[in-house]
């Protein structure tokens, strides 16, 4: 049984640090010179800090004193315990970097190489005890927020200091190997990283962006790092030291792009990160191509269909010398020497998105490396839950619109089998929308980041109306309104009767999500599967499929599958169509 009696000692950080720290002894331990410790060096005036681990605190402090970036730091706090070993301090270092970077008290000077997820003896017991260290740091006014509060922030969710899973580490290693090949031999290529919802695509994109920034800034001098730097990172560091590397990250969705820009603005070395729309990237790379363009949520890149602005789209194709029907993926390839694309075809939710077939056809003309992220990091229901939702919603069959379809009914054996309760995940069907909303609002008061979302089954009559408008878009029960902002809605002053759409939550994590299945999606007894009713679908741009009802059905099912996978701890469901409600009752717990 691990029980910390952690000691935290502070010393001035200057040329005398080594001798003073090495004199720290006790319990027959030489804490300052021959014992595993984690340390924090900081300056309250500039609000900067550095976190590290070592077996020789005095010598390590002297090394840091020679680093010009550390010179203006003033105090070093050293943490240790008689139960510490090397594995523990590596894990504690990663824990503190991850949470202190998102806490906001200090901007960390740390790089993010070497932060990986590993197991060791009694790890769970040690990690439970880390919370005691956090409480001590809070008492010393070195941190300002609680762990739960930090976990709800975007600064934590999109932190480049997250420890990578083995899955992510393997993909990152391959990406770095490919980048090194380009820098050494001029090999131009596209890298496609495919992964479902919650597999950590955005985290890996942000991690790589920070890593490249740090390596260029030479954060990892030999005497300044005890991290386990991989051979690929070590080689990349030497390759980019004396050359300019033009790198940008494309975030097609406005809401997520605004959020990431805000997160980057608070991270050392990322304040100048080029966070771009596809059109901005095309213009910036037209005459001087990017060495590397990273595109997150690449399934949301546009083709020339269902757009709100055709003139600027056509002008961009003209400026780039591309044909009129060229896509935003064509722009990226045209304006960069290497492309890193994070992609999930199941999250394509509008006709303006490049179709999966077209996406793959464009890449077929490129040198391409295909990689895969598989481990589920968001939903505590795991991969089992994600697969189950797709099976329940996406039933193969005959694509006839509406309830008067004449196609043959699917045999009962073609339907998915009901799943019992998920061990760490709540999945619940509600027959009363007001009751579901009360539960969501109660959880939001308790945990934060809990809200309800819906498909486009209602017109937006409250658009641009004042906050206190008596009008309601969704006239069910007490009545509800659509999201009052499209930008960073999750963190806005949401009203308890406010409902988000797909574009407000795609790419975000929620603690609990409530999903309203609108009147545009029904269960047809004639075809024995879920169908859509086009006249009840009110996304004008989403209707740009002409008479292709099957295509519209796929987009709408993708929307609901994406909404159902936003929740970390659970999903609640209300369904308008009575037949669909009864169909889903077999698969969701009432």
N, C-alpha and C positions, 0 to 999 in steps of 0.2 A: 504494500500500500504506500503510494507516494504521498508525502505531505510536506510541502515546501515551507521552509523558514527562510525565505529569500532575503538576502542582504542587498541593499542599494547604497553605495558610497559615492560621494561626489568629490572631485578633485579639480583644481584649476587646470585649464588646458593651455600650457605654455612650454617653454624650454625646460622647466623643472618637473614636468609631469612624470617622466619615467622614474626618477628616484623616489618621488613621493608615492607613486602607485606601487612600486616594488616593495615598499616598506609595509604594505598592508598584509598582515598575517593574522591568523586566529584558528583555534581548534586544530592546531598542528598542520594548518594549510597555508601555503604561500599564495594567497588569492591574487596578489598583484603580479606574480611572475611565473607561477607554475600551476595554474588551475583554470578550468574552462569557465569563461565569463562571456556575457553579452554587454556591450557598452553603447552609450548614446552621447555623442558630442554635439553641443548646440550653442546657439547664440540667440538670446531673446530679442535683441535689438533688430536683427535682420530676419529673425524667425526662420533660420535655417538649421538643419541638423543632419547628422550622419549616424547610421546604425551599423554595428559590426559585431563579429564574434572572434575570439582568439583564445589561445592557451597561455599567452604571455602578454598581459594587459599593459605592462610598463613599456616593453619594447614596441608594442603596436602603437601606443600613444606617441612615442618618439617618431615612428614612421609617418604617422598622420601629420605631425607638426612640420614635416618637411614638404608637405603638399600645399601648394599656394592657395588652393581653393578652401582648404581647411583653416588657414591661418587666422581668419577672423572669427572662428568659433571660440567660445570662452570657457566652457565647462564640460567636463566629461563625467558622466554617471556610469558606474559599473555595477552590474547585477550578477549575482552568483548564489549558489546554494550547494550544500555539501553533497547533494545527490546528482549534481550536474555531470554530464559526460559530453563528448564531442557531438554525438547525434542530437542530444537535447539542445545544445546551444545553437546548432545549425537550424533546428526547427523553431526555436524561440526567436532567433534573428529574423527568419522569414515571417513569423507571426507579427513581430513588432513593425517590420517594414511595411507589411501589407496593411495593417490597421493604422499605423501612425501616418502613412502617406494619405489615407482617406480622412483621418481625424481633422486635419486642417490647421493644427496648432503650428506645425513647422512644415516648410518645404524641404523635402529630403534631397540630399546630394547623391544618394545612392544610385547606382545602376541597377539593372534587373537581371543580369546574367547570373547563372548559377542557382537561381531560386527554383528548386524543383521539389516535387512531392515524393517523399520516401517514407518507409516504415521502419520502426525500431522497437525494441523491447519496452513494453508498458507505455507506448506512445499516448494512448488515450488518457491514461492517468496523468501524464505530464501535461498534456494540452489542457486538461481541466484545471490544473494548477497555474497555467499561464494567466488565467483570469485574475489570480491574486496579485501577480506582478503588475498587471494593468491597473488594478485598483490602487496599488502603491504609487504608480506613476501619476495617477489622477490626484492622489493626495499631495504629491509633490508639484502639482500644477504643470506637469510635463505633457499631459494629454488632457483633452477637454470633453470628450464624448464617451458614452457607454458603448460597449461592443455591439449591442443590438441596434442602437441608433446608427452606428457607422455602417452596419450591414445593409441598411435601407437606403444609403446614399448612392448616387451615381458615381461618385468618386471612388467608392469601394467596388461597385459592380463592374466598372470599366477600368479598373486600376491596372496599369502595366506592371505592377509589382505582384500580381497574383502568381502563386506557385503553379507551374504547369503540371498537368497529368502526364503519365507516361505516353498516352495517346498523342497529346499535344507536343510533347518533347520529340517524339519520333518524326512527326510532320514538320516541326520547326527545323530539326536537323537536316532533313531532306531539302527544305526550302533554302537553308543557308548553303548547303552543298551546291545547289543550282546557281545561287547568286555568285558564289565563288567561281564557278565555271564561267559565268558571264564576264566577271572582272578579269579573270586570267586569260581566257581564250576568246572572248567576244561572242560566246554562244548565246544567241537570243532565243527566248522561249516563253511560253505561257505556262503558268502553274494553276491548275484548277483544284481547289480544296473543297470537296463536297462533304456536307454534314447536315443532319436534321436539326430541328429546333432544339436549342439548349445544349448543343455539343461544343460550345466555346469558340465559335468562329470569330466573333468580334473580339474576344479576349486575346486570341492568338494574333489577330491583326494589330491590335494596340500594342501588345507585347513586342512584336517585331519592330514596329515604328519606333518605340522607345529604345530598343536595343541598337538599332542603326544610328540613332541620334547620339547615344552614349559612346559608341565605338568611334564615331567621327570626332567626338569631343575628347577622345582619349581619357575617358573616365577610368579605364582599367590599366593604369600604370602598374608595372610589375610589383613595386613595393606597396601598392595601394589596394591590393586585392588578395584575399584568401579564398574567394569563391572558386568553386570547381568549374572552370571555364572549359567548354567543350573544344575539341580540335577545330571544329568548323568555325566557332566564334573567334578562336585565336587566329586562325588563318584570315578570316574576314577583317579583323582588326588591322592586320598588317597590310591588307590589300587596299583599304580605303583611307589609310592614314594620310597619304600624299595626293589624293585626288578628290575632286568634287563629285558627290553622288546626288543626283537630283531625284528626290523621292517625294511622292504625294500619296495621300489616301483619299479615295472617293467614297462618299456615303450618299447613295442616291436619295434616301429618305430625309426630308427636311427636319423632322422632329429629332431623329437620332443624330443627325449632323450637328444641330445646334447643341444638343447635350454633350457630344464628344468634344466640340470646340471648347465648351466651358470646362470640361474635365481636363483637357490638355493645358488650358491656361494656368492651371494650378500645379503643374508637374514640371520639375526641374528638367530643362533640356527639351521640352515639348511645346513651349509657348509659341514657337515659330513653325510648328508643324503645318504643312500645307493640307488643310482639310477642305475638300473640293466637291462641287457638283460635277457630273460628267461634262457639262458644257464648259465649266471653268477649267477643267483639266485639259479639254481639247484646245482651248484658247492658249493656255499656258504652255502647252507642249507642241503647238503648231510649228514654230520655227526652231525651238530647242527642245527636242524630245526628252521626256523623263527617262532616267535609267530604269526606274521601277515605279509602276503605279499599282498600289494595293487597292482593291475594290471589295468592300464589305457589302453583304446583301446584294450580290451581283445578279440574283434573280429578279431584282427590281429595276435593272437597266431597261431603258425604253427602246421600242421600235417605233416606226412611223405609223402609229394607229392609236386611236383613242386619246390623243394629246389635247391639252388645253391651249397650247401655243405651237402652231405649226410653223409660223414665219421664222422664229429664231432657230428652230430645229433645222429647217431647210437651209437657212443661211449658214449654219455651222457646217453642214455637209458641203455646201458650195465652197466655203473658205478652205476646207480641208481637201478639196478636190475629189470628194467621194460622191457616188451616185445618190440620187434623191432618197432611195429607200434604205440607205445605210443606217445601221443601228448605233446606239451609244457604245456597244461593245466594239464595233468597228472603229469608233473614235479613239477608244482607249488603246487598241492595238496600233493604230496609226500614229499616236502621239507618245508612244513609250517603247523602249527597247525590250523591257520585260514586263510581264503582267502577272499579278497574283490575285486570283479571283476566288472569293469565298461564296459558295453557291448551294442553294437548296431548291430544287424545282418545285417541291411541294408547297413553297411559300410564295409562289407567283400568284398574285391576287387581282390583277387587272389586265384587260386586253392590251394595254400599252406596254406591258412587260414583254420582253423578248420570249417567244415560245421556246420550250426546251429543245425542240427539234432544230429550230433556227440557231439557237445558242450553240448547240453541238456542231452544227454544220459550219458555222463561222470558225470555230476552233479547229475543225478538221483540216483547215488550210494552214495551220500553225504547227510549229514544233511544240508539243504539249506534254506536260507531266501531270498525271492525275493522282491525287492523294485523297485520303478519306479520314474524317473525324467520326468516331463511333460512340464514344462514351458520353452518356447523358449527364449534364452538370446542373440543369435547372430544376426540373420536376423531381421531387422526391419519389414519385411513382416510378421513375427510371425509364429505361428503354421499353419495358413491358407496357407502361401506360401510353407512351407515344404511339407504339405500334397498335395498341388496342383502339385508340381514338381514330386512327386512320382506317382501321378495319371496319369500325362501326359506321363511319361516315361515308367511306368510299366503296360502295358495293358495286361490283361490275354488273352490267345488265344491258337493257335496251333504252337508248336515249330518246324517249318521247316526252315532249314538254307537257307539264300539267297533269291533272288527275284523270283526264279522259284518254290517256295513252291506251293503245290497243295491243301492245306487245305482250308476249307470254309472261306469265308470272314466274319469278324465280322460285326454284325449289327451296324448301325450308333448309335443306342441307347446305345451300350456298351462303346462308347467313352466318355471321361470326357467332362464336359461342360466348355467352355471358361470362364476365370475369368477376370473381369474388372481390371483397373489399381489398384495396391496396394497403399494404402494411403501414406506409408512412405518408399516405396521400388521401385526401378527402375528395370524393367524387359524389355529388348529390344532385338529384332532380327535384325541383320545386314546382308545385302546382299553383302557387300564388306568388306573383312577381313582387308585391309589396313585402311579403315575408322574406324573400330572398334578398331584397335591397336592405331591409333592416339588419339582416345577418351580415351582409357585406360592410355596411356602415359601422356596425358594432366591432367587427374585426379590424376595420381601418382605424378606429379610435384606439384599439388595443395594440395593433402591430404596425400600422401605417402601410402604405402601398397595397391597399385592397380597393378594388373598384369594379364596376360593371361595364361591359362592352357589348356591342350588338352588331349584327349584319345590317346592310343598307335596306331595311324593310320599311322605312318611314321617310317622308320628306323632311327637309330641314327648315321648318317654318320659323324657328326662333333665331335663324342666322342674323347676326348684327343687331339683334334686339337687346335691350338693356338687361342687366343681371336679374332684376326683379320682375321680368316679364311674366304675366299670368299665362301666356301661351305654353302649350306642351306639344312636343313632337311625337312622343310615344304615349298615346292615350290609353294606357292600361293601368288599372288600379288608381293610385294617387296621381299618376301622370309624371312623365319624365322628359328631359330635354337632351339634345345632342351636345357634345363637348363644345364649350365656348371658345376654345382656342385649338389650333392644329399644332402649335409649337410647344413642346415640352409640357403637354397636358398632364402627364403623370405627376409632375411636381408643381402644378398650378393650384390655385385656391378652388379646387373642385367642390361643387355643391353636392349635397347628399342625394339629389335627384338628377344628377348629371351622368350621361352615358357616353362612353368613348366609342370610336370606330376603329377599324383595323389600322389606319394610318397613325393613330395616336399611341399604339402599343406594340406594333411590330418591332422586334429587336430589344424590347424591354422585359425585365423580370418583375413580376408582382408576387406578393405573398399569397394572396387569394384572389381569384378572378371569378366574377359572375358573368355568364354568357347568355344573352337573350337571342334565341333563334326566332327571327322575324317571320312575317307572313310570306316572304319570298321563297322560303324553303319548306317543303312539305314531304309527307310520305304518301306515295301512291300505291294503293292496294291493287291497281290495275297492272302495274309493272313490278310490284314487290320491291321497290327501292326508293331511295330519296330522290326527289325531283325538285325543279325550281319553277317558279311562276314569274316570268319576265316582267309582266305588268306591275308586280309588287316590288320590283327591285329599283331603287331610286338613286343609284350611283350613275349619273349621266355618262361619265367616262367609262364606267364599268360595263355599259351596254354596247360598247363599240365592237360587237361580235356579229352584227347583222342578224341573220336567222339561225346562226349556229348555236342552238340551245345547249347542245352537249358541251361546247366550249364554255358557255356561261355557267353551266352546272359545275364544271371542274373548278372554275375560278371561285365560285361561291363556297363550294366544299373546302377548298384550300383556305378560304378566309376563316371558316368556322374551325377547321382543324388547327390553324395558327392561333386563333383566340383561345381554344381549349388547352393550349400548351403554354400559356403565359404564366400560369400560377406555379409557385414553388411548392406550396403546401396543399393546395386544393383548388378545385373548380366546381362552381355551382351553376346549374343550368335551369333556365325557364324557356318553355317552348310554346309558341303561339298556335301552331297547327295541331289540333287534337289527335289526328292520326300519327303524326310524327312524335308527339309526346308519348303516345302509347307504345310506339315502336321503340323509342329510346328507354322507356321504363324498364325494359328487359335488361338493359345494359348499364343503367345508372341507378344508384340507390336512392329511393325516395326518402 
